[in-house]
Amino acid sequence: MNADKNMGRRQAPAGAYTIPTDLVDLPSRGKFYPPAHPLHDEECVEVRYMSTREEDILINQKYIEKGIVLDKLIESVLVNTKIDVNSLLIGDKNAIIINARKNAYGASYAFAYMCEKCFKENDLTINLDELNFRDNIDARFTDNGTFTIDLPVSNVSVEMGLLTANDEVEINKKIAQKEKHGLVVEPTIEKYRRIIKSVNGNTDPLYIASFVSNMPIKDSRYLAKIYIEYSPDVDFIYEHQCVHCEHLNKGGVPLMANFFWPDL
């Protein structure tokens, strides 16, 4: 990290105990952040080890009820206080959360899942140290950390950005508002309005909204496929053979209560 990006670093009072820190590799490698962002082109971020302060955050009922407990945890362990948690890409947030858990409670994570064939419960333990990144980011990048693709049917060039935590919050708010007023809910359209930054260089939000509402389905499916491929994240997928029927199950590792409380 360069000197400018260290300016937001927390300074411990003289004589105070200094909590050890660690570097978390970012799935995005900083490629999808705009130049003004503290993590622009940064391949890792410095975090503090979890302490009793973070344990109190995890049991804070107000945070739990509001669904912001993990955001508050990330905010607390980040060394650079200039990093806005809401501006983080989802994959980078996941990497920080997993790192915090490993440093606090170890890399072994046990959970139970139900076989998709025989519906019987299986116990599985994974090593968080063995998780890899999904980081296929060989894209045509712009100076703003976005990337462009050409759609197959409409033959237009679309500039796309990855969703941040704040984007997801705003999308959910708009959906909730429409449901409250009995309006048609359009989750796919709301998501595309956030992802797409320009169409053939046109950045007018009204034009983008019009394009999104009229996008051919084949273009929509292609866009969704490329978005997933270019979304850097932790590959949190497990494969396990059922001990009861030998069916090979594959799915996303669930973040159960014992993810941060392994002794429960």
Residue pairs with C-beta under 8 A, 6 or more apart in sequence:
1 42
1 46
1 80
5 38
5 42
5 80
5 82
6 80
7 82
8 38
8 80
8 81
8 82
8 83
9 46
9 79
9 80
9 81
10 48
10 79
10 81
12 18
19 48
19 49
19 51
20 48
20 49
21 46
21 47
21 48
21 49
21 79
22 46
22 47
22 48
22 49
22 99
22 103
23 44
23 45
23 46
23 47
24 44
24 45
24 46
24 47
24 95
24 96
24 99
25 43
25 44
25 95
25 133
26 39
26 42
26 43
26 44
26 45
26 91
26 92
26 95
26 232
27 89
27 91
27 92
27 94
27 95
27 133
27 134
27 135
27 232
27 233
27 234
28 39
28 89
28 91
28 92
28 135
28 137
28 162
28 232
29 41
29 42
29 43
29 135
29 137
29 232
30 39
30 40
30 41
30 42
30 43
31 41
31 137
31 141
31 145
31 232
32 89
32 137
32 145
32 146
32 147
32 161
32 162
32 232
33 39
33 40
33 41
33 42
33 87
33 89
33 145
34 40
34 144
34 145
35 143
35 144
35 145
37 87
37 145
38 80
38 82
38 83
39 45
39 83
39 88
39 92
40 145
45 78
45 79
45 80
45 83
45 92
45 96
46 78
46 79
46 80
47 77
47 78
47 79
47 96
47 99
47 100
48 76
48 77
48 78
48 79
49 77
49 103
49 104
50 73
50 77
50 100
50 103
50 104
53 76
54 73
54 76
54 77
54 100
54 104
57 63
57 69
57 72
57 73
57 76
58 69
58 73
58 260
58 261
60 69
60 72
63 69
63 72
70 93
70 97
71 85
71 86
71 165
73 97
73 100
74 85
74 88
74 93
74 96
74 97
74 100
75 85
77 96
77 100
78 85
78 96
85 93
85 165
86 164
86 165
86 166
86 169
87 164
87 165
87 166
88 96
88 164
88 165
89 162
89 163
89 164
89 232
90 162
90 163
90 164
90 165
90 168
90 231
90 233
91 133
91 134
91 231
91 232
91 233
91 234
92 232
93 165
94 233
94 234
94 236
95 133
95 234
98 128
98 131
98 234
101 109
101 128
101 259
101 260
102 128
102 129
104 260
105 260
105 262
106 262
107 127
107 128
107 129
108 125
108 126
108 127
108 128
108 262
109 125
109 126
109 127
109 128
109 253
109 258
109 259
109 262
110 123
110 124
110 125
110 258
110 262
111 123
111 124
111 125
111 253
111 254
111 256
111 258
112 121
112 122
112 123
112 124
113 121
113 122
113 124
113 240
113 249
113 251
113 254
114 120
114 121
114 122
115 121
115 122
115 242
115 244
115 245
115 247
115 249
116 247
116 249
116 251
117 242
117 245
117 247
117 249
118 242
118 244
118 245
118 247
120 242
120 244
120 245
122 240
122 242
122 243
122 244
122 249
124 238
124 240
126 238
126 253
131 234
131 235
131 236
132 234
132 235
133 232
133 233
133 234
133 235
134 231
134 232
134 233
134 234
134 235
135 232
135 233
136 229
136 230
136 232
137 230
137 232
139 147
139 148
139 149
139 230
140 147
140 148
140 149
141 147
142 148
142 159
144 161
144 197
145 161
146 159
146 160
146 161
146 197
147 159
147 160
147 230
148 157
148 158
148 159
148 160
149 157
149 158
149 160
149 222
149 223
149 226
150 156
150 157
150 158
151 157
151 158
151 215
151 219
151 222
151 223
152 218
152 219
152 222
153 216
153 218
153 219
154 215
154 216
154 219
156 199
156 200
156 211
157 199
157 200
157 201
158 196
158 198
158 199
158 223
159 196
159 197
159 198
159 199
159 201
160 195
160 196
160 197
160 223
160 226
160 227
160 230
161 195
161 197
162 195
162 227
162 230
162 231
162 232
163 171
163 191
163 194
163 195
167 194
170 194
171 187
171 190
171 191
171 194
174 190
175 185
175 187
175 190
178 184
178 185
178 186
179 185
188 220
189 212
189 213
192 212
192 215
192 220
192 223
193 205
193 208
193 209
193 212
195 223
195 227
196 208
196 211
196 212
197 203
197 208
198 208
199 207
199 208
199 211
202 208
215 223
236 252
236 253
237 250
237 251
237 252
237 253
238 249
238 250
238 251
238 252
238 253
239 248
239 249
239 250
240 248
240 249
240 250
241 247
241 248
241 249
242 248
242 249
257 264
258 264
